[in-house]
Amino acid sequence: MDVQKYLARIGCSGPCLPTLETLRYVHLNHVLTVPFENLTIHIGERVKLELPLLYEKIVVRRRGGFCYENNGLFSWLLSQMGFDVTILSAQVRNRFTRAYGPPFDHFIMMVKLDGHRWLCDVGFGSGFQLPLSLETDSPQVQSHGAYRLRTQGNFIFMEMKSEPEVSGTGEECWTELYKFTLEARERDDFRAMCDYHQSSASSIFFCKSLCSLLLPTGRITIMGRRLIITSLSSDGQQATKTTTDLSDEEITEILREKFGIVLHSPLTPKDVEIVPPPVTY
């Protein structure tokens, strides 16, 4: 595996020393160039987490992946660049069932730099663009929205600011995206949940074929047979969505032209209802 080829894959150049500026640079470039996608599952194959296989898929074949893949390989890159990286486990709040997933539902990481802790995540479909400071619970405003890390009990909740409800009080509304602790984890800890997400009717990744990429002006997503384009206003606070139904041929064309993805096996688009999990967390 070659660090320089990985950096070239995400459009980074020049000396990349382990500084905050570099961390922000590679994090942003990663989410702008490497799609969040689960298409491997929907071409009848299995996701494998060995680092050389992830490198081959994401860097050499220019694919993307879901959290265990994108964050799994990105954590390796940061370590190779000299950053102090700790792997963390998170539990995602499913926007369809409104239930939290089990431990190891989501792979994220903490970077310690000059006495400061940063949350990094390049493997979440609607996540932040730049690392979030773990040293504050104040809102952290970025180009695509505002985020905050709120501690409650044993968990830290990663939240995104959302539009106030029409019938509400006009106060700020925050949507919980996932929760996590700062307990250090190992890569192998996530294998069972990676298998779960490839076969469970309670997993969004099994029930819906997804491919999504952050854009400077919003986001482009294919879910099942639908193309969803999110466009942000100039201040980044208002978003408009357009949805278009796609044929199989159009999906193949958009994957190639907009995501740089050419699949070697036929894709079976999928978008079925998620079964609420029998256990809540």
Backbone torsions as a table, in degrees:
resi	resn	phi	psi	omega
1	MET	NA	140.3	-170.8
2	ASP	-121.8	116.4	-178.8
3	VAL	-60.6	-42.8	-177.0
4	GLN	-65.7	-36.8	176.9
5	LYS	-67.9	-36.7	176.4
6	TYR	-63.4	-46.7	179.1
7	LEU	-61.6	-39.2	177.4
8	ALA	-64.8	-36.6	178.6
9	ARG	-58.3	-35.8	-178.2
10	ILE	-99.9	12.9	173.2
11	GLY	75.9	26.3	179.4
12	CYS	-103.3	139.9	-179.6
13	SER	-141.1	170.9	178.9
14	GLY	82.7	174.1	178.7
15	PRO	-65.3	129.9	-178.7
16	CYS	-116.8	83.2	178.4
17	LEU	-78.9	155.7	-177.7
18	PRO	-74.8	72.5	179.3
19	THR	-118.5	168.8	177.4
20	LEU	-63.3	-38.7	178.6
21	GLU	-59.3	-43.9	178.6
22	THR	-65.9	-42.4	180.0
23	LEU	-58.8	-45.5	178.5
24	ARG	-64.7	-40.0	-178.2
25	TYR	-62.3	-51.0	-176.4
26	VAL	-73.4	-32.5	178.6
27	HIS	-64.3	-49.9	-179.5
28	LEU	-63.5	-45.4	-179.5
29	ASN	-62.5	-34.7	-179.1
30	HIS	-63.8	-47.5	-177.3
31	VAL	-72.2	-17.9	177.4
32	LEU	-88.1	-12.5	-174.2
33	THR	-124.0	-26.5	-177.2
34	VAL	-106.3	113.1	-176.8
35	PRO	-64.2	150.0	167.7
36	PHE	-90.1	111.6	-173.2
37	GLU	-153.6	155.2	179.7
38	ASN	-127.4	30.8	-171.8
39	LEU	-67.1	-24.1	177.3
40	THR	-55.4	-41.8	-179.9
41	ILE	-61.4	-35.2	-171.3
42	HIS	-98.5	10.7	165.6
43	ILE	-112.2	15.8	173.7
44	GLY	80.9	21.6	179.5
45	GLU	-117.1	175.3	-179.0
46	ARG	-111.2	141.7	173.5
47	VAL	-76.3	130.9	178.8
48	LYS	-120.4	140.8	-168.5
49	LEU	-104.2	3.7	177.1
50	GLU	-63.5	133.7	-173.4
51	LEU	-56.4	-44.0	178.4
52	PRO	-60.2	-33.9	178.6
53	LEU	-71.7	-37.3	176.4
54	LEU	-65.6	-40.9	178.2
55	TYR	-61.7	-45.0	179.1
56	GLU	-59.4	-42.5	-177.1
57	LYS	-70.8	-50.8	-170.7
58	ILE	-83.7	-41.8	-176.3
59	VAL	-87.8	-51.1	-174.6
60	VAL	-76.1	-49.4	-177.2
61	ARG	-90.9	-2.6	173.5
62	ARG	58.3	39.2	172.7
63	ARG	-91.3	-175.0	170.7
64	GLY	-121.5	-152.9	178.9
65	GLY	-176.7	-179.2	172.6
66	PHE	-96.6	-169.0	-164.0
67	CYS	-56.8	-42.4	-177.0
68	TYR	-63.3	-27.2	-179.8
69	GLU	-87.2	-58.9	-176.3
70	ASN	-62.5	-48.5	179.4
71	ASN	-73.7	-31.9	177.7
72	GLY	-61.1	-45.3	-179.8
73	LEU	-76.0	-36.6	179.9
74	PHE	-64.3	-37.5	178.3
75	SER	-63.6	-36.9	175.2
76	TRP	-63.9	-44.4	179.5
77	LEU	-58.4	-48.4	-178.7
78	LEU	-60.8	-41.0	178.5
79	SER	-62.6	-42.4	179.4
80	GLN	-65.5	-26.8	179.7
81	MET	-83.9	-4.5	176.3
82	GLY	102.9	8.0	178.3
83	PHE	-82.5	151.5	175.9
84	ASP	-89.4	103.4	-171.3
85	VAL	-112.2	133.4	173.4
86	THR	-121.0	125.6	177.8
87	ILE	-79.2	135.2	-179.2
88	LEU	-124.8	156.4	175.6
89	SER	-105.0	135.2	176.8
90	ALA	-127.1	161.7	178.3
91	GLN	-123.6	117.1	-173.9
92	VAL	-83.0	140.6	172.7
93	ARG	-88.1	111.7	-177.1
94	ASN	-68.5	123.6	-175.9
95	ARG	-73.5	-13.3	177.9
96	PHE	-91.1	-46.0	-178.5
97	THR	-96.0	-14.6	-178.0
98	ARG	63.0	19.4	178.4
99	ALA	-106.0	148.0	174.9
100	TYR	-82.2	144.0	175.3
101	GLY	-76.7	173.0	179.7
102	PRO	-76.8	172.8	173.7
103	PRO	-54.8	148.5	-178.0
104	PHE	68.4	18.5	176.0
105	ASP	-68.4	-27.7	-175.4
106	HIS	-144.9	137.4	-178.6
107	PHE	-101.0	119.0	176.3
108	ILE	-132.4	-178.3	-179.3
109	MET	-150.3	153.2	174.9
110	MET	-113.7	135.8	176.3
111	VAL	-115.5	126.5	176.1
112	LYS	-98.5	127.1	-173.7
113	LEU	-146.5	115.2	178.3
114	ASP	53.9	43.6	177.4
115	GLY	77.1	8.1	-178.1
116	HIS	-119.2	143.3	-179.6
117	ARG	-107.6	135.0	-177.8
118	TRP	-126.1	138.0	174.5
119	LEU	-91.3	127.8	178.4
120	CYS	-120.5	141.1	-178.8
121	ASP	-161.0	105.5	177.4
122	VAL	-110.1	20.1	-176.7
123	GLY	-131.9	44.2	179.9
124	PHE	-135.0	134.8	-170.4
125	GLY	-67.3	-22.7	179.7
126	SER	-136.0	42.0	-172.2
127	GLY	-91.2	-174.7	-179.3
128	PHE	-77.4	160.8	-175.7
129	GLN	-94.1	-33.0	-177.4
130	LEU	-120.9	154.5	178.6
131	PRO	-53.6	143.8	178.0
132	LEU	-100.9	137.5	177.1
133	SER	-71.4	130.9	175.8
134	LEU	-89.4	5.5	-176.8
135	GLU	-96.9	3.4	-178.0
136	THR	-145.2	150.9	172.6
137	ASP	-105.5	8.8	177.8
138	SER	-76.5	154.7	177.2
139	PRO	-59.4	141.4	177.5
140	GLN	-118.2	107.8	-172.5
141	VAL	-87.4	129.1	176.6
142	GLN	-126.3	178.2	-173.1
143	SER	-63.9	-29.1	-175.9
144	HIS	-105.7	9.2	178.7
145	GLY	150.5	-180.0	178.6
146	ALA	-113.6	140.6	-177.1
147	TYR	-130.7	157.1	173.0
148	ARG	-149.1	156.1	177.4
149	LEU	-114.8	111.2	-174.2
150	ARG	-111.4	123.8	179.5
151	THR	-90.2	130.9	176.6
152	GLN	-144.9	115.7	-177.5
153	GLY	63.8	-129.4	-178.2
154	ASN	-87.7	-3.7	-172.8
155	PHE	-113.0	152.9	166.9
156	ILE	-107.7	128.3	-178.7
157	PHE	-101.9	125.3	174.0
158	MET	-91.4	120.7	-173.2
159	GLU	-127.6	151.7	176.5
160	MET	-119.9	138.2	178.7
161	LYS	-69.2	132.9	-179.0
162	SER	-122.0	170.9	-179.0
163	GLU	-68.2	136.6	176.2
164	PRO	-60.1	142.5	177.0
165	GLU	-65.9	143.0	-176.9
166	VAL	-57.7	-39.7	-177.4
167	SER	-90.6	6.3	-175.5
168	GLY	-82.5	-166.3	-175.3
169	THR	-90.3	-5.7	-176.5
170	GLY	88.8	-1.5	178.5
171	GLU	-73.8	162.4	178.8
172	GLU	-61.0	138.9	177.9
173	CYS	-114.0	132.5	179.1
174	TRP	-122.8	133.5	-179.7
175	THR	-104.2	124.6	177.4
176	GLU	-71.9	126.8	178.6
177	LEU	-101.4	-44.1	172.5
178	TYR	-160.8	167.7	177.9
179	LYS	-128.4	153.2	-175.7
180	PHE	-158.5	168.1	171.5
181	THR	-120.4	173.9	-179.3
182	LEU	-98.6	17.2	177.4
183	GLU	-70.5	128.2	-178.7
184	ALA	-67.4	139.6	-179.6
185	ARG	-124.9	168.7	176.7
186	GLU	-112.6	157.3	-179.1
187	ARG	-57.4	-42.4	-176.9
188	ASP	-65.1	-19.1	179.5
189	ASP	-62.2	-21.3	-172.8
190	PHE	-96.3	-3.1	-173.4
191	ARG	-62.8	-43.7	-177.4
192	ALA	-63.4	-42.1	-179.9
193	MET	-71.9	-29.9	174.7
194	CYS	-63.5	-40.8	176.1
195	ASP	-65.3	-41.4	179.4
196	TYR	-57.1	-45.6	-176.4
197	HIS	-68.8	-12.3	178.6
198	GLN	-95.7	-3.0	-173.8
199	SER	-143.9	-5.2	-174.6
200	SER	-95.6	134.1	176.2
201	ALA	-69.8	-6.6	176.2
202	SER	-97.5	5.2	-179.8
203	SER	-105.9	133.1	177.1
204	ILE	-61.0	-31.4	-175.6
205	PHE	-73.1	-29.2	175.4
206	PHE	-80.2	-34.2	-173.3
207	CYS	-86.9	-21.0	-174.5
208	LYS	-138.3	126.1	172.7
209	SER	-78.7	131.0	-171.5
210	LEU	-132.9	144.7	167.6
211	CYS	-151.5	120.6	-173.1
212	SER	-140.9	144.0	-179.9
213	LEU	-142.5	132.8	174.9
214	LEU	-69.1	138.8	175.1
215	LEU	-118.7	156.6	176.4
216	PRO	-56.4	-27.1	-177.2
217	THR	-111.2	11.5	-179.8
218	GLY	156.6	-129.4	-178.1
219	ARG	-157.8	146.2	174.2
220	ILE	-119.9	133.1	-174.7
221	THR	-139.9	138.9	165.7
222	ILE	-111.1	121.7	174.5
223	MET	-123.7	116.1	-174.9
224	GLY	61.7	-117.7	178.1
225	ARG	-109.7	20.4	-178.5
226	ARG	-113.0	136.5	171.3
227	LEU	-98.4	123.6	-178.7
228	ILE	-119.5	118.3	178.6
229	ILE	-113.9	121.5	177.7
230	THR	-104.1	125.0	-179.7
231	SER	-116.9	132.2	-179.6
232	LEU	-95.1	150.4	172.8
233	SER	-71.5	170.9	-175.7
234	SER	-60.8	-28.5	179.0
235	ASP	-91.8	-0.4	177.4
236	GLY	75.4	6.3	-174.1
237	GLN	-96.7	-25.3	-178.8
238	GLN	-113.1	138.7	-179.6
239	ALA	-125.9	138.9	173.7
240	THR	-118.9	144.1	-178.3
241	LYS	-121.0	138.2	171.6
242	THR	-122.1	138.6	-177.8
243	THR	-124.1	133.1	-178.6
244	THR	-131.9	134.2	174.9
245	ASP	-77.0	142.2	-175.3
246	LEU	-121.6	148.7	169.1
247	SER	-86.4	168.6	177.6
248	ASP	-59.5	-39.9	-179.9
249	GLU	-65.3	-39.6	179.4
250	GLU	-67.8	-37.0	176.9
251	ILE	-60.5	-47.2	179.4
252	THR	-59.2	-42.5	-178.7
253	GLU	-67.1	-43.7	-178.7
254	ILE	-69.0	-38.9	176.4
255	LEU	-57.6	-40.8	-178.8
256	ARG	-73.3	-46.7	-172.2
257	GLU	-80.3	-37.5	-174.4
258	LYS	-98.1	-26.7	-176.9
259	PHE	-115.0	-9.8	-178.0
260	GLY	69.1	25.3	-175.6
261	ILE	-108.5	126.8	172.4
262	VAL	-121.5	113.7	-178.2
263	LEU	-84.7	143.1	-178.9
264	HIS	-93.5	-4.0	176.6
265	SER	-134.1	153.9	-178.6
266	PRO	-62.8	137.7	177.4
267	LEU	-90.1	136.7	172.4
268	THR	-107.6	95.8	-178.9
269	PRO	-58.0	142.1	-176.0
270	LYS	-143.6	137.2	177.3
271	ASP	-156.4	80.2	-178.6
272	VAL	-114.3	163.8	-177.9
273	GLU	-66.1	140.1	179.1
274	ILE	-85.2	132.5	178.3
275	VAL	-80.8	123.9	178.3
276	PRO	-55.4	137.0	-178.2
277	PRO	-66.3	148.9	-179.1
278	PRO	-70.7	-20.4	-179.0
279	VAL	-122.0	137.0	177.2
280	THR	-108.8	153.6	-175.5
281	TYR	-126.8	NA	NA
